[in-house]
Amino acid sequence: MQPFAEHGEYVNFLGAEIGLKEPDAARAAYGPEKFQRLVALKDRYDPHNIFRLNHNIPPTQAPRG
């Protein structure tokens, strides 16, 4: 099974307190490629970071205003 196993965590098992204490927990759980895809989605659909609870994936730049 080792060749098929990947290092990672289930995001749902991290808990909200981990997301607050460790802001990079989501980045580590998703891995770099998936995290960048999620950032692109966040930039497109939530650039103001309204949905920021739990394991937040911040947009590239929050618009000023």
BALOBA-1460 file (C-alpha; in Angstrom, 3 decimals):
// residues 65
<rec num="1" residu="m" x="0.000" y="0.000" z="0.000"/>
<rec num="2" residu="q" x="2.940" y="2.372" z="0.567"/>
<rec num="3" residu="p" x="3.315" y="3.377" z="-3.108"/>
<rec num="4" residu="f" x="-0.321" y="4.531" z="-3.125"/>
<rec num="5" residu="a" x="-0.267" y="6.345" z="0.196"/>
<rec num="6" residu="e" x="0.246" y="10.078" z="0.258"/>
<rec num="7" residu="h" x="1.185" y="12.299" z="3.132"/>
<rec num="8" residu="g" x="-1.673" y="14.590" z="3.999"/>
<rec num="9" residu="e" x="-4.583" y="15.267" z="6.252"/>
<rec num="10" residu="y" x="-8.312" y="15.367" z="5.894"/>
<rec num="11" residu="v" x="-9.382" y="18.991" z="6.070"/>
<rec num="12" residu="n" x="-12.556" y="18.087" z="7.962"/>
<rec num="13" residu="f" x="-10.470" y="16.503" z="10.722"/>
<rec num="14" residu="l" x="-8.333" y="19.580" z="11.353"/>
<rec num="15" residu="g" x="-10.892" y="21.326" z="13.560"/>
<rec num="16" residu="a" x="-11.642" y="25.050" z="13.656"/>
<rec num="17" residu="e" x="-9.141" y="25.678" z="16.458"/>
<rec num="18" residu="i" x="-6.283" y="24.380" z="14.299"/>
<rec num="19" residu="g" x="-7.220" y="26.802" z="11.518"/>
<rec num="20" residu="l" x="-7.006" y="29.697" z="13.948"/>
<rec num="21" residu="k" x="-3.711" y="28.624" z="15.529"/>
<rec num="22" residu="e" x="-2.039" y="27.481" z="12.323"/>
<rec num="23" residu="p" x="-2.995" y="29.653" z="9.358"/>
<rec num="24" residu="d" x="-1.053" y="27.395" z="6.958"/>
<rec num="25" residu="a" x="-2.930" y="24.242" z="8.010"/>
<rec num="26" residu="a" x="-5.170" y="24.372" z="4.922"/>
<rec num="27" residu="r" x="-2.156" y="24.886" z="2.656"/>
<rec num="28" residu="a" x="-0.455" y="21.822" z="4.154"/>
<rec num="29" residu="a" x="-3.605" y="19.698" z="3.985"/>
<rec num="30" residu="y" x="-4.377" y="20.464" z="0.324"/>
<rec num="31" residu="g" x="-0.825" y="20.508" z="-1.007"/>
<rec num="32" residu="p" x="0.663" y="23.211" z="-3.229"/>
<rec num="33" residu="e" x="-1.097" y="22.418" z="-6.523"/>
<rec num="34" residu="k" x="-4.610" y="22.084" z="-5.120"/>
<rec num="35" residu="f" x="-4.093" y="25.082" z="-2.857"/>
<rec num="36" residu="q" x="-3.175" y="27.290" z="-5.833"/>
<rec num="37" residu="r" x="-6.321" y="26.149" z="-7.660"/>
<rec num="38" residu="l" x="-8.380" y="27.013" z="-4.589"/>
<rec num="39" residu="v" x="-6.751" y="30.443" z="-4.378"/>
<rec num="40" residu="a" x="-7.705" y="31.059" z="-8.022"/>
<rec num="41" residu="l" x="-11.309" y="30.117" z="-7.223"/>
<rec num="42" residu="k" x="-11.254" y="32.362" z="-4.162"/>
<rec num="43" residu="d" x="-9.935" y="35.248" z="-6.270"/>
<rec num="44" residu="r" x="-12.755" y="34.777" z="-8.749"/>
<rec num="45" residu="y" x="-15.749" y="34.060" z="-6.509"/>
<rec num="46" residu="d" x="-14.867" y="35.544" z="-3.096"/>
<rec num="47" residu="p" x="-12.287" y="38.313" z="-3.581"/>
<rec num="48" residu="h" x="-13.570" y="40.162" z="-0.487"/>
<rec num="49" residu="n" x="-12.942" y="37.052" z="1.673"/>
<rec num="50" residu="i" x="-16.480" y="36.965" z="3.051"/>
<rec num="51" residu="f" x="-16.310" y="33.199" z="3.589"/>
<rec num="52" residu="r" x="-13.265" y="33.162" z="5.854"/>
<rec num="53" residu="l" x="-14.198" y="30.942" z="8.777"/>
<rec num="54" residu="n" x="-12.594" y="27.606" z="9.598"/>
<rec num="55" residu="h" x="-9.679" y="26.828" z="7.283"/>
<rec num="56" residu="n" x="-9.542" y="30.034" z="5.331"/>
<rec num="57" residu="i" x="-7.965" y="30.212" z="1.922"/>
<rec num="58" residu="p" x="-7.307" y="33.922" z="1.538"/>
<rec num="59" residu="p" x="-7.576" y="35.562" z="-1.873"/>
<rec num="60" residu="t" x="-4.403" y="36.815" z="-3.517"/>
<rec num="61" residu="q" x="-5.205" y="40.415" z="-2.628"/>
<rec num="62" residu="a" x="-8.223" y="41.655" z="-0.752"/>
<rec num="63" residu="p" x="-9.678" y="44.654" z="-2.598"/>
<rec num="64" residu="r" x="-9.482" y="47.933" z="-0.732"/>
<rec num="65" residu="g" x="-12.587" y="49.772" z="-0.055"/>
